[in-house]
């Protein structure tokens, strides 16, 4: 999906040394490796919510704050799981 052309100086240098004449670089389409960080963040926020809910200072604003942090990470986790399942199939 993402195709990047090498600069003209690199192409001319490569063209001089190879018979191809033009070089293109492609990258694979998929979830970046940083998905692991999203999963770690999701685990951290879920455990913080569980631990803080037992605290005496628990209030609805803390719950709302954690929910707003957890929801996007949960969506990205679901996307990662779906991508990995489709990749296997």
N, C-alpha and C positions, 0 to 999 in steps of 0.2 A: 504494500500500500504506500509506504513512504519510500520514495526514491530520491536519492540525493546525487547530484552530478558533482564530480570532482572539479575543482577550479581549472581554468584553462592552462595555467602554468603546469599543473600536475599532469594534465592530459597531454600537453605537448612533450613533457619529459617522458611520460609513459609511452607515448606514441613513438618517440625516437628509439626507445628500448624494446618495444614489442610491436608485433605486426597488427594488433587489433585496432589501434588508432583511437578508440574511444573507450573510456572506462566509466562504469556506473556502479554505484554501491547501493545495495538495497538492505533494508532492515525488516525483520520479521514482524508481523502484526500480532499483537497479543498484550496480555497484562504485563506491565513492567515488573521487574524484580522487587520494586518497592511495595508490592502488595503484602509482603511479610510484615512491613512496618504498620500497615493498616490493621492487620490481624492482631499484632501485639498491642496496638493502641486500643482496639476493641476489647481485648481481654482485660487490659488495665482499667478501662472505664467501667466495664461490667463488674469487675471485682471491687472497684472503689464504690460503686453504687450499692453493692451488697453489704460491704463493710460499713459504709456511712449510714445506711438505713437502720442499723442497730444502735446508732449513736443517739444520745439525748438531744443533740443540737440539730437533728434532721428536720428540715422544713421543706415546703413545696418548691421554693425557689432553687434549692440545691437539686431537687429531683428534676426540675425543668432544665436546669443547666446540664446535668448529666444526660438527660434524654436527648437534648439537642446535640450533644457530642456523640452519643451512641448511634443515633439514627443514620447519619451518613456513612459511618463506618460499617454499620450492619448492611447497608445497601451495597457498599463496595465489597464486603465479604461475600455476599450472595452472588455478585457478579464474578468474583474470582472462582467460587465453587462451580458456577454454571460453565465458565470458560474451561476449567480443568476437566469437567465431565465431558464436554463436547470435544475437547482435545483428545481424550482417551477413546471416545467412540469414533 
